Structures are given as structure tokens and as C-alpha cells.
Amino acid sequence: MPTLGDGASSLTTGEERRLGDSIVRELYRDPDYLDDPVLQEYVEGIWLHLQDAARKNGELSPELEERFAWTLLLGKDRQVNAFALPGGYMGVYLGLIGVVSSGDELASVIAHETSHITQRHIARMMAQQGKQTPLMLASMLLGALAATRSPDAAMAIMMGGPAAVMQNQLNFSRAMESEADRMGYSLMSPAGFAPQGFVSMFGKLQQASRLNDNGSWPYLRSHPLTTQRIADMDSRIPPGKRAAEPVPTLEHVMMSARARVISNPGVEVRRQWATLPRSGSFSSLGQFEQVAQLYAATLSAMYLRDWPLAREMAQRLLAATAGNAPANIQAKWLNAELEFKADNPQGALAALPLQSVMAPQAAAPKVTASGNLAGPREAGPREAGPSLATIDVVERVAPRRPELLLKTEILLRLNQAGSMAGPLQTWVTDHPRDGSAWQTLARVWRSQGQEMRALRAEAEAQVAHYDYAAAVDRFKAAQDLARKAGAGADYFEASIIDTRLRAVEELLREQLRDKAINK
């Protein structure tokens, strides 16, 4: 990690980003890290709306927008928690998605954490606590995230006494929490969410704190509630609207059900969920509860490999969501996922929706004078992202990521994935930090016999997760392949690989220097 001066002054945005990169590199290796395209798109869609509101409110400055990562990570743990990290990273656990009643409640938590990022609370904390080193802060952040899974591992990460003292200072001050409440609240309406989500979410947290803070609600300890904070949020709701509860959507209850099933691997629990819609009381439930149970039943039966039961529940889910386009698309994706996992790729291809409604997209990337991509979802000037020259020129489209990746997996199984190279190239051009998409593109190119391109895509996938050593290894393997091909090598592709290798080798040298300095 970098040397950040004497600690008496605030971190620069670039220094804060490098601190976040160092932490996130470890999180990508954590077994709890999850890239579920369906849940990722849903939560990220909420966050993108909130970012847009922060931009319009003047809270998200052009400098932060350009230099920070604005990257969301999902954790499959059942803990009810979310966290902000230095440099524009946010983590959300499936336990939180599974427990909130509406997208508005989830948005309230994300809005709060977004305000921690835009107000640079971690940098401000470090300025106030000048004697604390960035390395200690990183160790404590990682330790706090590991604590719910393995206390022993957490203590090893925290490394004893001096870091343990820091633990009590990690939580944001009460003033910073109140600031994040107020500024997060101000994002809700402009982003299209009901501000009542803040009040109802606080009510859930307060009840859990009073009745059963048994460790499953870490958000309670990192974000301690006070009567004053709750009253402050409640007072901001216009009197005529205070009684109104946020209304869930069918899509939200489906995503909440998906989060619960994925985060709970217990066989007996999944067996119960898989048969709930067959119970006599199912018909008396409201539409939202029925749809949630059908989604959970379908996914649970898939995990149990009970294909007849899964297909029965999937068909009932499709019928139950027929009048709601966003929910019906989710049902069709689940049905296609079911057929794919049941080793029926032709059926999976037929199950995909013919046309999807476009998901909320980040602003189009800007092209800097150096030719590198930059934008709200990309890195700042320090980072060597793939330049436009490294990607074949293709027609720009805006596919939905879950369908793009699922369709490619299906066609790979059918040995017909060549048609997906273009859409995937377009996607990674606009989203160069999408490691999963790069890995999928590598498999497509390999299926077409384009090994050099496949190796380059594998290298870019490692760059996306800050594993520069692995990326250098892949780039060098591609170089060796080009040398062996001699005159038959793709000269343009070989030139791209040479250029990218030099850029990533420099990033690796910086990374190694940072580690040596902080040993």
C-alpha cells in the first residue's frame, strides 16, 4: 500500500483510490465474493440512480466521478450488512437484500453508504487520526469483514494490539453518520425512491437491536442507531405521507427470494422452500408473497436437482408474472437458467426472452486524450485500462448483462458461441473492469481457435481484479504464442499485447513497491 504522508492532512483522491484498490484486491479472493449477474444488475441499478441523484445535487464532484472506482461487490453471507470502502467501492451482503421489504429500503442503505463515499468520510477520519497508518486501517477493514465467518482469521488479519485499538475508531463518528443520513435521504426522491424507505429501514434496525442483536445484524454495530437519528429521518417525511409504507415491486420480492436461497445452503431449508407453493395455504396469500415463494421454490429445486419440481414451479412463476414485464423477464431468465443447469441448452435458448427492457446504464464512457477509457464506472488516470485500440471496433449496443452472459454460456454448450464475440467485445469496451465478462469472452475466442485473443482476455480479467502478476503471466504466454507463430501471427493483436504488457508491468512494479514500503 502507498505511503500517504505524515497523516496530518487529508488523503488525496488518488491516494484514497489506491487504498481502496489494495483492500478490494483481497476481497476479490474471498470465498464470500459473489458475481451473480442477476442480483448484481438489480442492486447496481439502484446504485446508479442514486449516483445520478448525487451528481445532480452537486454531491458527486467531477473529480470523484473520474478518479473513484464506483464498483459494487456482493457478498453471499447471510449477515445483514453493507459497507463503504475508500476510493468508491461498496459492498452489499445478500443477507441485507434478503431481509428488506422493498427496493426503497435497500436504496436507503445504499444511499447512506454512498454519502459516506461522496463526503469522503474515511479520508476525513484519517486526517483526524493522523497517527494511524493506512495499513492499519486496511487490516482492520479486512478483519471486520472476516469476523463473522472466522474470528480466528479476523484476529490474524487485525494483527494484535495496536490494530485492536483501531477497531473502535473504524466506526464513523456520530456526526458523520448523521451527515450520511441527511445526505442519503436527500438522494431518495431525486433517484425515484420513496424517502419513507429510510424510516421503515430504521424501524427494522431498531427492532432487531431491541429484540435480537445476536451478530446477524452487523449493521447495528457499525451504524449505531440513536433516537435522535430516527426522529430526524421521521421529521423529514411530510405529515400526510408518514403513515405510507414503501410499496414493494414483484421484481424486488423475486430478487429478495434469490438472495435468501443463494445465501442459505442448507438442504433441509431448501427442501421446505421448494414445496411451499404446494401447501394448502398458498392460495390465500397475496400476489407478492406468492411470486416470492414461487421464485424461491424454483431456485431451491434447481439446487436440489429436482428438475420436474423446478419446472413445475417455473411454469407457475411465469404465469404469475405474465402481466408485469420486469418480473416476467426475471422469471424467463430463471427458467432459462433452469434448463441450462438441467443440461437442456436448446430448451434454455428457447426460454430466453425475445426482447428485454434495457437496464439502467452508466453514462457513456469518455475517451481521454491518451485514448484510454474514463468515466463514472472506470478508473482515474493512474489506472491502465484497455484502450480503444485493444478492442475490435463493433456496433455499440446495450445488452443486459445477465442475459448476455447466460446466452453466451448456453451457446458455448452448443458450440455456437461465435456470434457472441461481438456483443461481448462491446460490453467489455464499455465495462473494462468486468472480469467475468472478460473470462467469458476468453472462452468464446478459444472456442473459435483464437488462442492469442483468449489469452489476452484472460489477462484483462486478472487486471480487472488487480492481480497484475497473473495478468503479466497471461500476456507473456500470448507473446510466446505470437513468436512461435512467426509470420503467421496476427501482427495487430501481437502489438496490442505488447502495449498492454508494458502498461501492466508498470502497475505490478508500483504494487510491489507499495507492499515493500509498508512491510
C-alpha positions in Angstrom: 0.0 0.0 0.0 1.2 3.5 -0.7 2.9 5.9 1.6 0.4 8.6 2.4 2.5 11.3 4.0 2.5 12.2 7.7 -1.2 11.6 8.1 -1.8 15.1 9.3 -3.6 16.1 6.1 -6.4 14.5 4.1 -5.7 11.8 1.6 -5.8 12.9 -2.0 -8.5 11.2 -4.1 -5.8 9.2 -5.9 -4.3 8.0 -2.6 -7.7 7.1 -1.3 -8.4 5.1 -4.5 -5.1 3.2 -4.2 -6.0 2.3 -0.6 -9.4 1.0 -1.8 -7.8 -0.9 -4.6 -5.5 -2.7 -2.1 -8.4 -3.8 0.1 -10.7 -4.8 -2.8 -7.9 -6.9 -4.4 -8.1 -9.1 -1.3 -11.9 -9.1 -1.3 -12.0 -10.5 -4.8 -10.1 -13.5 -3.5 -12.5 -14.0 -0.6 -14.7 -17.1 -0.9 -17.7 -15.0 0.0 -17.3 -12.7 -3.0 -20.1 -13.4 -5.4 -20.7 -12.4 -9.0 -24.4 -13.2 -9.6 -25.3 -11.3 -12.7 -29.0 -11.1 -11.9 -28.5 -9.7 -8.3 -25.6 -7.6 -9.4 -27.7 -5.8 -12.1 -30.6 -5.2 -9.7 -28.5 -3.7 -6.9 -26.3 -1.8 -9.2 -29.3 -0.4 -11.0 -30.4 1.1 -7.6 -26.9 2.5 -7.0 -26.7 4.1 -10.5 -29.9 6.0 -9.9 -28.5 7.2 -6.5 -25.2 8.2 -8.1 -27.1 10.2 -10.7 -29.1 12.0 -8.0 -25.8 12.8 -6.1 -24.4 14.2 -9.3 -27.4 16.4 -9.9 -27.4 17.5 -6.2 -23.8 18.6 -6.6 -22.6 16.0 -4.1 -20.7 13.9 -6.6 -17.9 16.1 -8.0 -16.4 15.5 -11.4 -13.1 14.7 -9.7 -14.6 11.9 -7.6 -16.6 10.6 -10.5 -13.5 10.3 -12.6 -11.0 9.1 -10.0 -13.1 6.7 -7.9 -13.9 3.2 -8.9 -17.7 3.2 -8.3 -17.7 -0.5 -8.1 -20.2 -2.7 -6.3 -19.2 -6.1 -4.7 -21.7 -8.6 -3.5 -21.0 -11.0 -0.6 -23.0 -14.2 -0.3 -23.0 -14.2 3.5 -26.4 -14.0 5.3 -25.3 -11.1 7.5 -27.5 -8.0 7.2 -24.8 -5.6 6.3 -23.4 -3.1 3.7 -20.2 -1.1 3.8 -18.4 1.7 2.0 -14.6 1.4 1.3 -12.1 4.0 0.3 -12.0 5.1 -3.3 -15.6 4.5 -4.3 -16.2 0.8 -3.5 -19.3 -0.5 -1.9 -20.1 -4.0 -0.5 -23.6 -5.4 0.0 -24.3 -8.8 1.6 -27.1 -11.0 0.4 -28.5 -11.1 3.9 -29.4 -7.4 3.5 -31.1 -7.9 0.2 -33.0 -10.9 1.6 -34.4 -9.0 4.6 -35.5 -5.7 3.2 -39.2 -5.4 2.2 -38.8 -3.1 -0.8 -36.3 -1.6 -3.1 -36.8 1.7 -1.3 -35.5 0.2 2.0 -32.5 -1.2 0.1 -32.0 2.1 -1.6 -31.9 3.9 1.8 -29.0 1.8 3.0 -27.1 2.3 -0.3 -27.9 6.0 -0.3 -26.4 6.2 3.2 -23.2 4.4 2.2 -23.0 6.5 -1.0 -22.9 9.6 1.1 -20.0 8.2 3.1 -18.2 7.9 -0.2 -19.1 11.2 -1.7 -18.3 13.0 1.6 -15.0 11.1 1.9 -15.6 10.2 5.5 -12.8 7.6 5.6 -10.3 10.2 4.4 -11.6 12.7 6.9 -11.3 10.2 9.7 -7.7 9.5 8.8 -7.0 13.2 8.8 -8.4 13.5 12.3 -6.5 10.4 13.5 -3.1 11.4 12.0 -1.1 8.8 13.9 -3.0 5.9 12.5 -1.4 4.4 9.4 -3.3 3.4 6.2 -2.0 -0.1 6.5 -3.6 -0.5 9.9 -6.9 0.8 8.6 -6.8 -1.7 5.7 -6.0 -4.5 8.1 -8.9 -3.6 10.3 -11.4 -3.2 7.5 -10.5 -6.7 6.2 -10.6 -8.1 9.7 -14.1 -6.7 10.3 -15.3 -8.2 7.1 -13.8 -11.6 8.0 -15.0 -11.6 11.6 -18.5 -13.1 11.0 -17.0 -16.1 9.2 -13.9 -16.9 11.3 -12.9 -15.0 14.4 -9.5 -16.6 14.3 -8.9 -15.4 10.8 -10.1 -12.0 11.7 -7.7 -11.7 14.5 -4.9 -12.8 12.3 -5.7 -10.1 9.8 -6.1 -7.5 12.6 -2.6 -8.4 13.9 -2.9 -7.8 17.6 -2.9 -4.9 20.0 -2.3 -1.7 18.0 -4.9 -2.7 15.4 -7.4 -3.8 18.0 -7.3 -0.2 19.4 -8.2 1.0 15.9 -11.3 -1.2 15.8 -13.2 1.2 18.0 -12.2 4.0 15.7 -13.4 2.4 12.5 -17.0 3.2 13.0 -17.8 6.5 11.6 -18.4 9.3 14.2 -21.9 10.1 15.2 -21.7 13.4 13.2 -20.6 11.5 10.1 -23.4 9.0 10.5 -25.9 11.9 10.8 -24.4 13.6 7.8 -24.7 10.4 5.8 -28.3 10.0 6.9 -29.3 13.6 5.8 -27.4 13.5 2.5 -28.6 10.0 1.7 -32.1 11.0 2.5 -31.8 13.9 0.0 -30.9 11.4 -2.8 -34.0 9.2 -2.4 -36.7 11.3 -4.2 -34.5 12.6 -7.0 -33.4 8.9 -7.6 -37.0 7.8 -7.8 -37.3 6.1 -4.4 -39.7 6.7 -1.6 -38.0 8.5 1.3 -40.2 6.5 3.7 -37.7 3.7 3.0 -35.3 5.4 5.4 -37.9 5.4 8.2 -39.1 1.8 7.7 -35.5 0.5 7.4 -34.6 2.3 10.6 -37.6 0.7 12.2 -36.3 -2.7 11.2 -32.9 -2.0 12.6 -34.3 -0.6 15.9 -36.5 -3.6 16.4 -33.6 -6.0 15.7 -31.4 -4.1 18.1 -34.0 -4.2 20.8 -35.1 -7.8 20.3 -32.2 -9.8 18.9 -28.9 -8.3 18.1 -27.2 -11.8 18.0 -24.5 -11.0 15.5 -26.7 -11.4 12.4 -27.2 -7.7 12.1 -23.6 -6.2 11.9 -25.1 -3.0 10.5 -26.4 -2.3 14.0 -22.9 -2.1 15.4 -21.1 -0.3 12.6 -24.0 2.2 12.3 -25.4 2.6 15.8 -28.9 4.0 15.9 -29.9 6.8 18.2 -33.4 8.2 19.0 -32.2 11.5 17.6 -31.2 9.9 14.2 -34.5 8.1 13.9 -36.5 11.2 14.8 -34.5 13.3 12.4 -35.4 11.0 9.5 -39.0 10.7 10.6 -39.4 14.5 10.8 -38.3 14.9 7.2 -41.3 12.9 5.9 -44.2 15.3 5.1 -47.0 14.8 7.7 -49.5 13.5 5.2 -47.2 10.8 4.0 -45.7 9.4 7.2 -48.1 6.5 7.5 -47.4 5.3 4.0 -45.1 2.3 3.8 -42.9 1.8 0.7 -44.6 -0.5 -1.8 -42.5 -3.4 -3.0 -42.4 -4.5 -6.6 -42.7 -8.0 -7.9 -39.1 -7.8 -9.2 -37.9 -6.8 -5.7 -39.5 -9.7 -3.9 -38.0 -12.1 -6.6 -34.5 -10.7 -6.0 -35.0 -10.8 -2.3 -36.0 -14.5 -2.6 -33.0 -15.2 -4.8 -30.7 -13.6 -2.2 -32.2 -15.8 0.6 -31.8 -19.0 -1.4 -28.3 -18.4 -2.5 -27.1 -17.3 0.9 -28.7 -20.3 2.7 -27.0 -23.5 1.5 -28.9 -25.8 3.9 -30.5 -28.7 2.2 -33.5 -29.0 4.6 -34.3 -25.4 4.3 -34.2 -25.5 0.5 -36.5 -28.6 0.6 -39.0 -26.7 2.6 -38.8 -23.7 0.2 -39.2 -25.9 -2.8 -42.5 -27.3 -1.7 -44.1 -24.3 0.0 -46.3 -23.4 -3.1 -47.9 -26.9 -2.9 -49.2 -26.1 0.6 -52.9 -25.6 1.2 -52.4 -22.0 2.4 -50.6 -20.8 -0.7 -53.8 -19.7 -2.5 -54.7 -17.4 0.4 -51.5 -15.4 0.0 -51.2 -12.1 -1.8 -49.6 -11.8 -5.2 -46.3 -10.6 -3.8 -45.9 -13.4 -1.4 -46.9 -16.0 -4.0 -44.4 -14.7 -6.5 -41.6 -14.7 -3.9 -42.4 -18.2 -2.8 -42.6 -19.5 -6.4 -39.2 -17.9 -7.2 -37.6 -19.4 -4.1 -39.2 -22.8 -4.8 -37.9 -22.8 -8.4 -34.4 -21.9 -7.4 -34.3 -24.2 -4.4 -35.5 -27.2 -6.6 -32.7 -26.3 -9.0 -30.1 -26.5 -6.3 -31.6 -29.8 -5.2 -31.5 -31.0 -8.9 -35.2 -31.9 -8.7 -35.9 -30.9 -12.3 -39.6 -31.9 -12.5 -40.4 -29.9 -9.4 -38.3 -26.9 -10.6 -40.1 -26.9 -14.0 -43.5 -27.1 -12.3 -42.6 -24.0 -10.1 -41.1 -22.2 -13.0 -44.2 -22.5 -15.1 -46.4 -21.3 -12.3 -44.0 -18.4 -11.8 -44.2 -17.4 -15.5 -48.0 -17.4 -15.2 -48.0 -15.4 -12.0 -45.8 -12.7 -13.5 -47.3 -12.6 -17.0 -48.8 -9.1 -16.5 -45.6 -7.5 -15.2 -42.8 -7.0 -17.7 -39.8 -6.6 -15.4 -40.9 -9.5 -13.2 -41.7 -11.7 -16.2 -38.2 -11.1 -17.7 -36.7 -12.3 -14.4 -39.0 -15.3 -14.5 -37.8 -16.1 -18.0 -34.2 -15.7 -17.1 -34.7 -18.1 -14.2 -36.5 -20.6 -16.5 -33.6 -20.4 -19.0 -31.1 -20.9 -16.1 -33.1 -23.9 -15.0 -33.0 -25.6 -18.4 -29.3 -24.8 -18.8 -28.5 -26.4 -15.5 -30.7 -29.4 -16.3 -28.5 -30.0 -19.4 -31.1 -28.8 -21.9 -29.2 -26.0 -23.7 -31.7 -25.9 -26.6 -34.6 -25.5 -24.1 -32.6 -22.8 -22.3 -32.1 -20.9 -25.5 -35.8 -21.1 -26.3 -36.7 -19.9 -22.8 -34.8 -16.7 -23.1 -37.0 -13.6 -23.6 -37.1 -12.4 -27.2 -36.6 -8.8 -26.2 -35.5 -7.4 -22.8 -36.2 -4.0 -21.4 -32.9 -2.1 -21.1 -31.4 -1.9 -17.7 -30.3 1.4 -16.3 -26.9 2.1 -17.8 -24.0 4.2 -16.5 -23.1 7.3 -18.6 -21.3 6.6 -21.8 -17.5 6.3 -21.2 -15.5 9.3 -22.2 -12.3 8.9 -24.3 -9.3 10.8 -22.9 -6.6 12.4 -24.9 -4.4 9.4 -24.4 -7.1 7.1 -25.9 -7.9 5.4 -22.6 -11.5 4.9 -21.4 -12.6 7.0 -18.5 -16.0 7.6 -17.0 -18.1 7.2 -13.9 -17.6 3.4 -13.7 -13.9 3.4 -14.7 -10.6 4.2 -13.0 -8.8 7.5 -12.8 -5.7 8.5 -14.8 -3.4 6.2 -12.8 -5.1 3.0 -14.0 -4.1 1.4 -17.3 -7.4 0.3 -18.6 -7.7 -1.2 -22.1 -7.5 1.5 -24.7 -10.0 1.6 -27.6 -7.2 0.2 -29.8 -7.2 -3.0 -27.8 -10.8 -3.8 -28.7 -12.2 -4.6 -32.1 -14.5 -1.9 -33.5 -18.1 -3.2 -33.3 -21.5 -1.7 -33.3 -22.5 -0.3 -29.9 -25.4 -2.0 -28.2 -26.6 -2.0 -24.7 -27.5 -5.6 -23.7 -28.5 -6.6 -20.2 -25.6 -8.3 -18.6 -27.4 -11.3 -17.1 -28.9 -12.3 -20.5 -25.6 -11.6 -22.3 -23.6 -13.9 -20.1 -26.3 -16.6 -19.8 -26.9 -16.7 -23.6 -23.1 -17.0 -24.2 -22.9 -19.9 -21.7 -25.8 -21.6 -23.5 -24.2 -21.1 -26.9 -20.8 -22.3 -25.7 -22.5 -25.5 -24.6 -24.0 -25.8 -28.1 -20.6 -25.0 -29.8 -22.3 -22.0 -31.4 -20.9 -19.1 -29.4 -19.1 -17.3 -32.3 -22.0 -14.8 -32.7 -21.5 -13.6 -29.1 -17.9 -12.3 -29.6 -19.2 -9.0 -31.0 -21.7 -8.2 -28.1 -19.1 -9.3 -25.5 -16.4 -7.1 -27.1 -18.9 -4.2 -27.0 -19.6 -4.9 -23.4 -16.0 -5.0 -22.2 -15.2 -1.9 -24.2 -17.8 0.0 -22.1 -17.1 -2.1 -18.9 -13.4 -2.9 -18.9 -13.4 -3.8 -15.2 -15.9 -6.6 -15.7 -13.6 -9.6 -15.0 -16.4 -12.2 -15.6 -17.2 -10.8 -19.0 -13.5 -10.9 -20.0 -13.3 -14.5 -18.8 -16.4 -15.4 -20.8 -15.0 -13.6 -23.9 -11.8 -15.7 -23.5 -13.8 -18.9 -23.7 -15.6 -17.7 -26.8 -12.4 -16.8 -28.5 -10.8 -20.1 -27.5 -13.9 -22.0 -28.9 -13.1 -20.2 -32.2 -9.5 -21.3 -32.2 -8.2 -17.8 -31.4 -5.9 -18.7 -28.6 -3.9 -15.4 -28.6 -7.0 -13.3 -28.2 -8.2 -15.8 -25.5 -5.0 -15.3 -23.5 -5.3 -11.5 -23.8 -8.9 -11.6 -22.5 -7.8 -13.8 -19.6 -5.1 -11.3 -18.8 -7.6 -8.4 -18.8 -9.8 -10.4 -16.4 -6.9 -10.5 -14.0 -6.2 -6.8 -14.4 -9.9 -6.1 -13.5 -9.3 -7.8 -10.1 -5.9 -6.1 -9.6 -3.9 -9.4 -9.9 -1.3 -7.8 -12.0 1.2 -10.7 -11.6 -1.3 -13.2 -13.0 -2.1 -10.7 -15.8 1.6 -10.4 -16.8 1.8 -14.2 -16.9 -1.1 -14.4 -19.4 0.2 -11.6 -21.5 3.7 -13.2 -21.7 2.0 -16.5 -22.7 0.3 -14.7 -25.5 3.6 -13.1 -26.6 5.3 -16.6 -26.7 2.4 -17.8 -28.8 2.9 -14.9 -31.2 6.7 -15.7 -31.5 6.0 -19.3 -32.3 3.5 -18.4 -35.0 6.2 -16.3 -36.7 4.9 -14.7 -39.9 1.5 -16.3 -39.4 0.8 -14.4 -36.2 -1.8 -11.6 -36.1 0.6 -8.6 -36.1 -2.1 -6.2 -34.9 -3.1 -8.5 -32.0 0.6 -9.0 -31.1 1.1 -5.3 -30.9 -1.8 -4.8 -28.6 -0.5 -7.5 -26.3 3.0 -5.9 -26.2 1.5 -2.5 -25.3 -0.8 -3.9 -22.6 2.0 -6.0 -21.1 4.3 -2.9 -20.7 1.4 -1.0 -19.0 0.5 -3.8 -16.6 4.2 -4.5 -15.8 4.4 -0.9 -14.6 1.3 -1.3 -12.4 2.8 -4.5 -11.0 6.0 -2.7 -10.1 4.0 0.0 -8.3 2.1 -2.7 -6.4 5.3 -4.4 -5.3 6.9 -1.1 -4.3 3.8 -0.3 -2.2 4.0 -3.7 -0.4 7.7 -3.3 0.3 7.3 0.2 1.8 4.6 -1.0 4.2 6.2 -4.2 5.4 
